[in-house]
Amino acid sequence: MRNPESNEGDPGYERLHFGDPSAKGGRIVQAWRQAQYTLIMSEPLLTEMERVLNYPKIERRLHWTPIQIMRYISLLRFYSEVVPIEQTLPIIPLNLLRDAKDIPIIATLIAGRAKWLVSLDDHLQAVRDQYPVCTPGEFLSMLGPESNR
């Protein structure tokens, strides 16, 4: 995995600032940039992120053009560990998940051997007993005091 913190000279690097740096999401991004954890993604997750970032509601909040969104997704692809999920999909118990859109998320978790899945989504929180799902606050606590400021 490429360390996003070591790429200060990269012209697209500054686009990896996402959200308020004092908010939990911003602190999680900062911890990633400081290589406190490895971001694991899959192509289906990147595709879904691009789709969601193009929602008018999100577009109004971020003020990003479609080209900026594409660049952001490209940077995420470059700076994260992208794992294939095709072989993982068949082993996920479909009756466990209430939302079929969560299947690629769980598949990415399994394929990437991730320690945590950080989400506030109620459907994903419902499978905490089967998968290591945590809230952003819980994740920041696990990362330690530096991330909780």
Sequence and secondary structure as in RCSB ss.txt:
>XXXX:A:sequence
MRNPESNEGDPGYERLHFGDPSAKGGRIVQAWRQAQYTLIMSEPLLTEMERVLNYPKIERRLHWTPIQIMRYISL
LRFYSEVVPIEQTLPIIPLNLLRDAKDIPIIATLIAGRAKWLVSLDDHLQAVRDQYPVCTPGEFLSMLGPESNR
>XXXX:A:secstr
   GGG TT TTGGGG  S TTSHHHHHHHHHHTTSS  EE HHHHHHHHHHHTSHHHHHHH   HHHHHHHHHH
HHHHSEE   TTTGGGS GGG S GGGHHHHHHHHHTT S EE   HHHHTTTTTS EE HHHHHHHH GGGG 
